Amino acid sequence: MKQETTILSRPGHEGGYVLLENISWETYEALLGDLGEHPGKRIFYDHGLLEIMTLSPEHEWIKRLIGRFIELLTLELNIDIRSVGSTTWKRKILKRGFEPDECYYIANEEVVRGKGKIDIDKDPVPDLVVECDISRSSLNREGIYSAFGISEVWRFDGKKVHFFELMENGSYVKTDTSAAFPFLTSVDLNRFLDMRIAMSETRLMQAFQKWVRQTLGSSRRQ
């Protein structure tokens, strides 16, 4: 039996991660159960590599702001969504599992509507995943998302949000606009995200809502 070994650790009150190697699927599931009682952590698993992330206040602030932008967009556009937050998604056959910062059903919302339990062996996976990677993960998260078939990922790298779209060959390509919200560019989103330093969340959401309405109004008149 292979020894479970810590190969990298960056813990701390400002967030960080511990990466373990040679972790069995059974150990991964046991840790999910044990750590599920301790909020403020995310767990990723990829073929025996297991990463435990601790979350900083900045991490939680950014991911909730991005989530609020998405939720406001869907309200203004009258788009049905199912929010599933940081749900644990895992498939033994893939030997992978992940816990996103935020995730949403958009195109497939109707398929999972009203379901208390979603089974991704039968049901579709979320359409959009939000990831805040402030602490610099050492896992190949794109490989994990690709294996599950996540069609769009919004990734905050500590400075900016970038949009990625899944291609037919299983790779992700950075895009200027969102696949879920084609009128929204990463430049637009980052402009509002940068405003978080100078104004309250309430004022920020109001400014974003005003911009969305003006932008949609202009496009409809054209």
C-alpha positions in Angstrom: 0.0 0.0 0.0 1.4 3.4 -1.0 2.1 5.9 1.8 0.0 9.0 1.9 2.5 11.9 1.7 2.2 15.7 2.0 4.1 17.1 -1.0 3.2 20.8 -0.7 1.7 23.0 2.0 0.7 26.6 2.0 -1.6 27.1 4.9 -2.3 30.3 6.7 -5.0 32.7 7.9 -5.0 34.4 4.4 -5.9 31.1 2.7 -3.7 28.4 1.3 -3.7 24.7 0.5 -2.3 21.3 1.4 -1.6 18.9 -1.4 -1.4 15.1 -0.7 -0.4 12.4 -3.0 -1.2 8.6 -3.2 -4.7 9.2 -1.7 -7.2 6.4 -2.4 -10.7 7.1 -3.5 -12.0 5.6 -0.2 -9.8 8.1 1.8 -11.0 10.9 -0.3 -14.6 10.1 0.4 -13.8 9.7 4.1 -12.2 13.2 4.2 -15.2 14.7 2.5 -17.3 13.4 5.3 -15.0 14.5 8.0 -14.3 18.0 6.6 -17.9 18.5 5.6 -18.5 19.5 9.3 -15.8 22.2 9.0 -16.8 25.0 6.6 -14.2 27.2 4.9 -12.5 24.5 3.0 -12.6 23.1 -0.6 -11.4 19.7 -1.7 -10.3 18.7 -5.1 -9.3 15.1 -6.2 -7.4 14.0 -9.3 -6.2 10.4 -9.7 -4.7 10.1 -6.2 -3.8 13.8 -5.7 -5.9 15.5 -3.1 -5.9 19.2 -2.4 -7.5 20.8 0.6 -7.9 24.6 0.3 -8.5 26.9 3.2 -10.4 30.1 2.2 -9.5 33.7 3.1 -12.0 36.5 3.6 -10.9 38.0 0.3 -11.5 34.7 -1.5 -15.1 34.5 -0.1 -15.7 38.2 -0.9 -14.6 37.9 -4.6 -16.5 34.7 -5.3 -19.7 36.0 -3.8 -19.5 39.2 -5.8 -19.0 37.3 -9.0 -22.0 35.1 -8.0 -24.1 38.2 -7.4 -23.2 39.6 -10.8 -24.3 36.3 -12.4 -27.5 36.2 -10.4 -28.3 39.8 -11.3 -27.6 39.1 -14.9 -30.1 36.3 -15.0 -32.8 38.4 -13.3 -32.3 41.2 -15.8 -32.3 38.8 -18.8 -35.2 36.7 -17.4 -33.0 33.6 -17.6 -33.9 30.6 -15.5 -31.1 29.2 -13.4 -30.4 26.7 -10.7 -27.7 27.8 -8.2 -25.8 25.0 -6.6 -23.0 26.9 -4.9 -20.0 24.8 -3.8 -21.7 21.4 -4.1 -19.3 18.5 -4.1 -19.1 16.8 -7.6 -17.4 13.5 -7.8 -17.3 10.4 -10.1 -15.4 7.3 -9.1 -15.1 6.2 -12.7 -13.2 9.4 -13.5 -11.2 9.3 -10.3 -11.9 13.0 -9.9 -13.9 15.3 -7.7 -14.2 19.0 -7.1 -15.9 21.7 -5.1 -16.3 24.9 -7.0 -16.7 28.3 -5.5 -20.0 28.8 -7.3 -21.8 26.9 -10.0 -25.0 27.2 -12.0 -27.3 25.3 -14.2 -28.4 27.6 -17.1 -28.9 25.8 -20.3 -29.8 22.6 -18.3 -31.8 24.3 -15.6 -35.1 22.7 -16.6 -33.6 19.2 -16.4 -32.7 19.6 -12.7 -35.5 21.9 -11.7 -37.0 21.0 -8.3 -34.6 18.2 -7.7 -33.4 18.0 -4.1 -30.7 15.5 -5.1 -28.8 15.7 -8.4 -27.1 12.6 -9.6 -24.4 13.4 -12.3 -24.3 9.8 -13.3 -27.8 10.5 -14.7 -28.2 14.2 -14.7 -26.2 16.9 -16.5 -23.3 18.7 -14.8 -23.6 22.5 -14.1 -23.1 24.8 -17.1 -21.0 27.4 -15.5 -18.4 27.2 -12.7 -16.8 30.1 -10.9 -13.3 29.5 -9.5 -11.2 31.9 -7.4 -7.6 30.8 -7.4 -6.0 33.4 -5.2 -3.7 30.9 -3.5 -2.5 29.3 -6.7 -3.6 25.7 -6.9 -1.0 23.2 -8.1 -3.6 20.8 -9.5 -4.7 20.7 -13.1 -8.2 22.0 -12.4 -8.9 22.5 -16.1 -8.4 18.8 -16.6 -10.9 18.0 -13.8 -13.5 20.4 -15.2 -13.0 19.0 -18.7 -13.4 15.4 -17.6 -16.8 16.4 -16.1 -17.8 18.3 -19.2 -18.2 21.8 -17.6 -18.9 24.0 -20.6 -17.8 27.3 -19.1 -15.4 28.4 -16.4 -15.0 31.9 -14.9 -11.6 32.0 -13.2 -10.3 34.8 -10.9 -6.5 34.6 -10.8 -6.0 37.1 -7.9 -6.3 40.1 -10.2 -8.7 39.6 -13.0 -11.6 37.3 -14.1 -11.0 35.3 -17.2 -13.6 33.4 -19.3 -12.9 29.9 -20.6 -15.1 27.8 -22.9 -14.8 24.0 -23.4 -13.9 22.9 -26.9 -14.9 19.7 -28.6 -11.3 18.3 -28.1 -11.7 18.7 -24.3 -9.4 21.8 -24.0 -10.5 25.2 -22.7 -10.0 28.3 -24.7 -9.9 31.8 -23.2 -12.7 33.9 -24.7 -13.4 37.7 -24.6 -17.1 37.2 -24.0 -19.2 34.8 -21.9 -20.9 31.9 -23.6 -23.8 32.1 -21.2 -24.1 35.9 -21.5 -22.8 36.8 -25.0 -23.0 40.6 -24.5 -20.8 40.4 -21.4 -17.0 40.7 -21.9 -14.4 40.0 -19.3 -13.3 43.6 -19.6 -16.8 44.7 -18.5 -16.9 42.4 -15.6 -13.5 43.3 -14.3 -14.3 47.0 -14.6 -17.1 46.5 -12.1 -15.2 44.0 -9.9 -12.4 46.6 -9.5 -15.0 49.1 -8.2 -15.4 46.9 -5.1 -12.6 48.9 -3.3 -14.3 52.3 -3.6 -18.0 51.4 -3.0 -20.3 49.2 -1.0 -21.7 46.0 -2.4 -25.1 47.5 -2.6 -23.9 50.5 -4.7 -21.8 48.2 -6.8 -24.7 46.0 -7.7 -26.9 49.0 -8.4 -24.2 50.4 -10.8 -23.9 47.0 -12.5 -27.7 46.7 -12.8 -27.9 50.2 -14.4 -25.1 49.3 -16.9 -26.8 46.0 -17.8 -30.1 47.8 -18.5 -28.5 50.5 -20.5 -26.5 47.9 -22.5 -29.5 45.7 -23.2 -31.6 48.7 -24.1 -29.0 49.9 -26.6 -28.6 46.5 -28.3 -32.4 46.2 -28.6 -32.7 49.5 -30.3 -30.1 48.6 -32.9 
